[in-house]
Amino acid sequence: MESPKIRVKRVYDAPTPDDGYRVLVDRLWPRGLSKDRARIDRWLREVAPSNKLRTWFAHRVERFGEFRNRYIEELRDKESLVRVLLSKVETGQTITLLYSAKDSEHNNAVVLRDYLEERLKISGRKHS
């Protein structure tokens, strides 16, 4: 069996069995997508960037570095939500962070995945 991991996927892409636990991490529900077709296990909108940050970023690639820094600051204040996701991976589940943005490299789900993976590395070092 493959080791658990954190995947990132556009919510409009078809679900696959290896997605594991599917979590929508956008603040707004994706346009034109029914809840049935989305097949999500949880909508964790509170872990998404604040409306202020989301509006400021506006998916402008040149702002992505600063967006990443600001979003990570916000995530540090959302520890209980971050723990929800980390606990899934720590118990052996694969999770897929779903987003609706068209840009697959510059979006909040990518930042969240990197943040979670860094947290897992740090906790792994503490336990070894």
mmCIF file of the C-alpha atoms, coordinates in Angstrom:
data_MODEL
# 
_entry.id   MODEL 
# 
loop_
_atom_site.group_PDB 
_atom_site.id 
_atom_site.type_symbol 
_atom_site.label_atom_id 
_atom_site.label_alt_id 
_atom_site.label_comp_id 
_atom_site.label_asym_id 
_atom_site.label_entity_id 
_atom_site.label_seq_id 
_atom_site.pdbx_PDB_ins_code 
_atom_site.Cartn_x 
_atom_site.Cartn_y 
_atom_site.Cartn_z 
_atom_site.occupancy 
_atom_site.B_iso_or_equiv 
_atom_site.pdbx_formal_charge 
_atom_site.auth_seq_id 
_atom_site.auth_comp_id 
_atom_site.auth_asym_id 
_atom_site.auth_atom_id 
_atom_site.pdbx_PDB_model_num 
ATOM 1   C CA . MET A 1 1   ? 0.000   0.000  0.000   1.00 0.00 ? 1   MET A CA 1 
ATOM 2   C CA . GLU A 1 2   ? 1.134   3.525  -0.825  1.00 0.00 ? 2   GLU A CA 1 
ATOM 3   C CA . SER A 1 3   ? 2.074   5.739  2.106   1.00 0.00 ? 3   SER A CA 1 
ATOM 4   C CA . PRO A 1 4   ? -0.438  8.420  3.023   1.00 0.00 ? 4   PRO A CA 1 
ATOM 5   C CA . LYS A 1 5   ? 0.099   11.757 1.420   1.00 0.00 ? 5   LYS A CA 1 
ATOM 6   C CA . ILE A 1 6   ? -1.351  15.149 0.803   1.00 0.00 ? 6   ILE A CA 1 
ATOM 7   C CA . ARG A 1 7   ? -2.569  15.705 -2.717  1.00 0.00 ? 7   ARG A CA 1 
ATOM 8   C CA . VAL A 1 8   ? -3.817  18.855 -4.417  1.00 0.00 ? 8   VAL A CA 1 
ATOM 9   C CA . LYS A 1 9   ? -6.468  18.678 -7.110  1.00 0.00 ? 9   LYS A CA 1 
ATOM 10  C CA . ARG A 1 10  ? -8.873  20.945 -8.911  1.00 0.00 ? 10  ARG A CA 1 
ATOM 11  C CA . VAL A 1 11  ? -12.386 20.307 -7.601  1.00 0.00 ? 11  VAL A CA 1 
ATOM 12  C CA . TYR A 1 12  ? -13.711 20.174 -11.186 1.00 0.00 ? 12  TYR A CA 1 
ATOM 13  C CA . ASP A 1 13  ? -11.492 17.152 -11.979 1.00 0.00 ? 13  ASP A CA 1 
ATOM 14  C CA . ALA A 1 14  ? -13.139 13.766 -11.641 1.00 0.00 ? 14  ALA A CA 1 
ATOM 15  C CA . PRO A 1 15  ? -12.732 12.069 -8.248  1.00 0.00 ? 15  PRO A CA 1 
ATOM 16  C CA . THR A 1 16  ? -10.533 8.969  -8.200  1.00 0.00 ? 16  THR A CA 1 
ATOM 17  C CA . PRO A 1 17  ? -10.211 6.209  -5.580  1.00 0.00 ? 17  PRO A CA 1 
ATOM 18  C CA . ASP A 1 18  ? -6.676  7.313  -4.641  1.00 0.00 ? 18  ASP A CA 1 
ATOM 19  C CA . ASP A 1 19  ? -7.941  10.773 -3.597  1.00 0.00 ? 19  ASP A CA 1 
ATOM 20  C CA . GLY A 1 20  ? -8.676  9.435  -0.135  1.00 0.00 ? 20  GLY A CA 1 
ATOM 21  C CA . TYR A 1 21  ? -10.335 12.046 2.090   1.00 0.00 ? 21  TYR A CA 1 
ATOM 22  C CA . ARG A 1 22  ? -11.482 14.903 -0.186  1.00 0.00 ? 22  ARG A CA 1 
ATOM 23  C CA . VAL A 1 23  ? -11.497 18.352 1.432   1.00 0.00 ? 23  VAL A CA 1 
ATOM 24  C CA . LEU A 1 24  ? -12.616 21.533 -0.295  1.00 0.00 ? 24  LEU A CA 1 
ATOM 25  C CA . VAL A 1 25  ? -10.362 24.310 1.028   1.00 0.00 ? 25  VAL A CA 1 
ATOM 26  C CA . ASP A 1 26  ? -11.932 27.304 -0.727  1.00 0.00 ? 26  ASP A CA 1 
ATOM 27  C CA . ARG A 1 27  ? -13.992 29.932 1.064   1.00 0.00 ? 27  ARG A CA 1 
ATOM 28  C CA . LEU A 1 28  ? -16.583 30.043 -1.746  1.00 0.00 ? 28  LEU A CA 1 
ATOM 29  C CA . TRP A 1 29  ? -18.414 27.089 -3.274  1.00 0.00 ? 29  TRP A CA 1 
ATOM 30  C CA . PRO A 1 30  ? -17.131 26.408 -6.835  1.00 0.00 ? 30  PRO A CA 1 
ATOM 31  C CA . ARG A 1 31  ? -19.272 27.925 -9.586  1.00 0.00 ? 31  ARG A CA 1 
ATOM 32  C CA . GLY A 1 32  ? -21.468 25.565 -11.534 1.00 0.00 ? 32  GLY A CA 1 
ATOM 33  C CA . LEU A 1 33  ? -20.585 22.493 -9.477  1.00 0.00 ? 33  LEU A CA 1 
ATOM 34  C CA . SER A 1 34  ? -23.261 20.449 -7.758  1.00 0.00 ? 34  SER A CA 1 
ATOM 35  C CA . LYS A 1 35  ? -22.582 18.930 -4.353  1.00 0.00 ? 35  LYS A CA 1 
ATOM 36  C CA . ASP A 1 36  ? -23.169 15.462 -5.867  1.00 0.00 ? 36  ASP A CA 1 
ATOM 37  C CA . ARG A 1 37  ? -20.609 15.965 -8.614  1.00 0.00 ? 37  ARG A CA 1 
ATOM 38  C CA . ALA A 1 38  ? -18.033 17.470 -6.235  1.00 0.00 ? 38  ALA A CA 1 
ATOM 39  C CA . ARG A 1 39  ? -18.029 14.342 -4.051  1.00 0.00 ? 39  ARG A CA 1 
ATOM 40  C CA . ILE A 1 40  ? -16.293 16.020 -1.140  1.00 0.00 ? 40  ILE A CA 1 
ATOM 41  C CA . ASP A 1 41  ? -15.960 14.546 2.326   1.00 0.00 ? 41  ASP A CA 1 
ATOM 42  C CA . ARG A 1 42  ? -15.666 17.922 4.012   1.00 0.00 ? 42  ARG A CA 1 
ATOM 43  C CA . TRP A 1 43  ? -15.823 21.601 3.144   1.00 0.00 ? 43  TRP A CA 1 
ATOM 44  C CA . LEU A 1 44  ? -13.293 23.270 5.419   1.00 0.00 ? 44  LEU A CA 1 
ATOM 45  C CA . ARG A 1 45  ? -13.896 26.833 4.275   1.00 0.00 ? 45  ARG A CA 1 
ATOM 46  C CA . GLU A 1 46  ? -12.577 28.328 7.526   1.00 0.00 ? 46  GLU A CA 1 
ATOM 47  C CA . VAL A 1 47  ? -9.047  27.130 6.639   1.00 0.00 ? 47  VAL A CA 1 
ATOM 48  C CA . ALA A 1 48  ? -9.153  29.113 3.384   1.00 0.00 ? 48  ALA A CA 1 
ATOM 49  C CA . PRO A 1 49  ? -7.527  32.541 3.123   1.00 0.00 ? 49  PRO A CA 1 
ATOM 50  C CA . SER A 1 50  ? -9.529  35.409 4.600   1.00 0.00 ? 50  SER A CA 1 
ATOM 51  C CA . ASN A 1 51  ? -11.779 37.333 2.246   1.00 0.00 ? 51  ASN A CA 1 
ATOM 52  C CA . LYS A 1 52  ? -9.432  40.307 2.559   1.00 0.00 ? 52  LYS A CA 1 
ATOM 53  C CA . LEU A 1 53  ? -6.387  38.247 1.542   1.00 0.00 ? 53  LEU A CA 1 
ATOM 54  C CA . ARG A 1 54  ? -8.245  36.386 -1.189  1.00 0.00 ? 54  ARG A CA 1 
ATOM 55  C CA . THR A 1 55  ? -9.485  39.652 -2.696  1.00 0.00 ? 55  THR A CA 1 
ATOM 56  C CA . TRP A 1 56  ? -6.026  41.258 -2.477  1.00 0.00 ? 56  TRP A CA 1 
ATOM 57  C CA . PHE A 1 57  ? -4.340  38.276 -4.184  1.00 0.00 ? 57  PHE A CA 1 
ATOM 58  C CA . ALA A 1 58  ? -6.923  38.084 -7.001  1.00 0.00 ? 58  ALA A CA 1 
ATOM 59  C CA . HIS A 1 59  ? -4.929  35.179 -8.518  1.00 0.00 ? 59  HIS A CA 1 
ATOM 60  C CA . ARG A 1 60  ? -2.206  37.569 -9.678  1.00 0.00 ? 60  ARG A CA 1 
ATOM 61  C CA . VAL A 1 61  ? 0.922   35.440 -10.061 1.00 0.00 ? 61  VAL A CA 1 
ATOM 62  C CA . GLU A 1 62  ? 3.237   38.346 -9.242  1.00 0.00 ? 62  GLU A CA 1 
ATOM 63  C CA . ARG A 1 63  ? 1.613   38.541 -5.784  1.00 0.00 ? 63  ARG A CA 1 
ATOM 64  C CA . PHE A 1 64  ? 1.915   34.831 -5.036  1.00 0.00 ? 64  PHE A CA 1 
ATOM 65  C CA . GLY A 1 65  ? 5.074   35.036 -2.884  1.00 0.00 ? 65  GLY A CA 1 
ATOM 66  C CA . GLU A 1 66  ? 3.518   37.663 -0.640  1.00 0.00 ? 66  GLU A CA 1 
ATOM 67  C CA . PHE A 1 67  ? 0.190   35.797 -0.696  1.00 0.00 ? 67  PHE A CA 1 
ATOM 68  C CA . ARG A 1 68  ? 2.009   32.645 0.494   1.00 0.00 ? 68  ARG A CA 1 
ATOM 69  C CA . ASN A 1 69  ? 3.616   34.529 3.403   1.00 0.00 ? 69  ASN A CA 1 
ATOM 70  C CA . ARG A 1 70  ? 0.369   36.187 4.475   1.00 0.00 ? 70  ARG A CA 1 
ATOM 71  C CA . TYR A 1 71  ? -1.648  32.980 4.167   1.00 0.00 ? 71  TYR A CA 1 
ATOM 72  C CA . ILE A 1 72  ? 0.869   31.063 6.291   1.00 0.00 ? 72  ILE A CA 1 
ATOM 73  C CA . GLU A 1 73  ? 0.498   33.767 8.944   1.00 0.00 ? 73  GLU A CA 1 
ATOM 74  C CA . GLU A 1 74  ? -3.270  33.225 8.843   1.00 0.00 ? 74  GLU A CA 1 
ATOM 75  C CA . LEU A 1 75  ? -2.801  29.447 9.100   1.00 0.00 ? 75  LEU A CA 1 
ATOM 76  C CA . ARG A 1 76  ? -0.799  29.878 12.299  1.00 0.00 ? 76  ARG A CA 1 
ATOM 77  C CA . ASP A 1 77  ? -3.974  31.320 13.855  1.00 0.00 ? 77  ASP A CA 1 
ATOM 78  C CA . LYS A 1 78  ? -6.077  28.356 12.664  1.00 0.00 ? 78  LYS A CA 1 
ATOM 79  C CA . GLU A 1 79  ? -4.322  25.596 14.572  1.00 0.00 ? 79  GLU A CA 1 
ATOM 80  C CA . SER A 1 80  ? -7.455  23.559 15.322  1.00 0.00 ? 80  SER A CA 1 
ATOM 81  C CA . LEU A 1 81  ? -8.349  23.427 11.616  1.00 0.00 ? 81  LEU A CA 1 
ATOM 82  C CA . VAL A 1 82  ? -4.788  22.559 10.628  1.00 0.00 ? 82  VAL A CA 1 
ATOM 83  C CA . ARG A 1 83  ? -4.835  19.752 13.222  1.00 0.00 ? 83  ARG A CA 1 
ATOM 84  C CA . VAL A 1 84  ? -8.002  18.303 11.627  1.00 0.00 ? 84  VAL A CA 1 
ATOM 85  C CA . LEU A 1 85  ? -6.080  17.819 8.392   1.00 0.00 ? 85  LEU A CA 1 
ATOM 86  C CA . LEU A 1 86  ? -2.823  16.690 9.994   1.00 0.00 ? 86  LEU A CA 1 
ATOM 87  C CA . SER A 1 87  ? -4.622  14.089 12.086  1.00 0.00 ? 87  SER A CA 1 
ATOM 88  C CA . LYS A 1 88  ? -6.012  12.433 8.947   1.00 0.00 ? 88  LYS A CA 1 
ATOM 89  C CA . VAL A 1 89  ? -2.541  12.048 7.456   1.00 0.00 ? 89  VAL A CA 1 
ATOM 90  C CA . GLU A 1 90  ? -1.001  10.992 10.777  1.00 0.00 ? 90  GLU A CA 1 
ATOM 91  C CA . THR A 1 91  ? -3.555  8.167  11.022  1.00 0.00 ? 91  THR A CA 1 
ATOM 92  C CA . GLY A 1 92  ? -2.593  6.867  7.583   1.00 0.00 ? 92  GLY A CA 1 
ATOM 93  C CA . GLN A 1 93  ? -5.157  8.505  5.319   1.00 0.00 ? 93  GLN A CA 1 
ATOM 94  C CA . THR A 1 94  ? -4.360  10.231 2.071   1.00 0.00 ? 94  THR A CA 1 
ATOM 95  C CA . ILE A 1 95  ? -6.068  13.599 1.837   1.00 0.00 ? 95  ILE A CA 1 
ATOM 96  C CA . THR A 1 96  ? -6.782  15.608 -1.282  1.00 0.00 ? 96  THR A CA 1 
ATOM 97  C CA . LEU A 1 97  ? -7.060  19.371 -0.918  1.00 0.00 ? 97  LEU A CA 1 
ATOM 98  C CA . LEU A 1 98  ? -9.553  20.597 -3.488  1.00 0.00 ? 98  LEU A CA 1 
ATOM 99  C CA . TYR A 1 99  ? -9.533  24.083 -4.988  1.00 0.00 ? 99  TYR A CA 1 
ATOM 100 C CA . SER A 1 100 ? -11.390 25.780 -7.834  1.00 0.00 ? 100 SER A CA 1 
ATOM 101 C CA . ALA A 1 101 ? -8.770  28.218 -9.195  1.00 0.00 ? 101 ALA A CA 1 
ATOM 102 C CA . LYS A 1 102 ? -7.658  27.708 -12.795 1.00 0.00 ? 102 LYS A CA 1 
ATOM 103 C CA . ASP A 1 103 ? -3.956  28.085 -11.907 1.00 0.00 ? 103 ASP A CA 1 
ATOM 104 C CA . SER A 1 104 ? -2.705  24.743 -10.578 1.00 0.00 ? 104 SER A CA 1 
ATOM 105 C CA . GLU A 1 105 ? 0.566   26.173 -9.186  1.00 0.00 ? 105 GLU A CA 1 
ATOM 106 C CA . HIS A 1 106 ? -0.481  29.478 -7.606  1.00 0.00 ? 106 HIS A CA 1 
ATOM 107 C CA . ASN A 1 107 ? -3.405  28.836 -5.283  1.00 0.00 ? 107 ASN A CA 1 
ATOM 108 C CA . ASN A 1 108 ? -4.205  28.432 -1.600  1.00 0.00 ? 108 ASN A CA 1 
ATOM 109 C CA . ALA A 1 109 ? -4.358  24.620 -1.723  1.00 0.00 ? 109 ALA A CA 1 
ATOM 110 C CA . VAL A 1 110 ? -0.708  24.464 -2.835  1.00 0.00 ? 110 VAL A CA 1 
ATOM 111 C CA . VAL A 1 111 ? 0.332   26.738 0.049   1.00 0.00 ? 111 VAL A CA 1 
ATOM 112 C CA . LEU A 1 112 ? -1.755  24.708 2.501   1.00 0.00 ? 112 LEU A CA 1 
ATOM 113 C CA . ARG A 1 113 ? -0.239  21.411 1.279   1.00 0.00 ? 113 ARG A CA 1 
ATOM 114 C CA . ASP A 1 114 ? 3.296   22.787 1.672   1.00 0.00 ? 114 ASP A CA 1 
ATOM 115 C CA . TYR A 1 115 ? 2.464   24.110 5.137   1.00 0.00 ? 115 TYR A CA 1 
ATOM 116 C CA . LEU A 1 116 ? 0.994   20.752 6.223   1.00 0.00 ? 116 LEU A CA 1 
ATOM 117 C CA . GLU A 1 117 ? 3.946   18.813 4.824   1.00 0.00 ? 117 GLU A CA 1 
ATOM 118 C CA . GLU A 1 118 ? 6.366   21.080 6.680   1.00 0.00 ? 118 GLU A CA 1 
ATOM 119 C CA . ARG A 1 119 ? 4.400   20.555 9.895   1.00 0.00 ? 119 ARG A CA 1 
ATOM 120 C CA . LEU A 1 120 ? 4.538   16.774 9.390   1.00 0.00 ? 120 LEU A CA 1 
ATOM 121 C CA . LYS A 1 121 ? 8.326   16.907 8.882   1.00 0.00 ? 121 LYS A CA 1 
ATOM 122 C CA . ILE A 1 122 ? 8.760   18.934 12.057  1.00 0.00 ? 122 ILE A CA 1 
ATOM 123 C CA . SER A 1 123 ? 6.555   16.606 14.120  1.00 0.00 ? 123 SER A CA 1 
ATOM 124 C CA . GLY A 1 124 ? 8.367   13.607 12.615  1.00 0.00 ? 124 GLY A CA 1 
ATOM 125 C CA . ARG A 1 125 ? 11.712  14.989 13.748  1.00 0.00 ? 125 ARG A CA 1 
ATOM 126 C CA . LYS A 1 126 ? 10.350  15.520 17.269  1.00 0.00 ? 126 LYS A CA 1 
ATOM 127 C CA . HIS A 1 127 ? 9.311   11.860 17.452  1.00 0.00 ? 127 HIS A CA 1 
ATOM 128 C CA . SER A 1 128 ? 12.465  10.315 16.012  1.00 0.00 ? 128 SER A CA 1 
# 
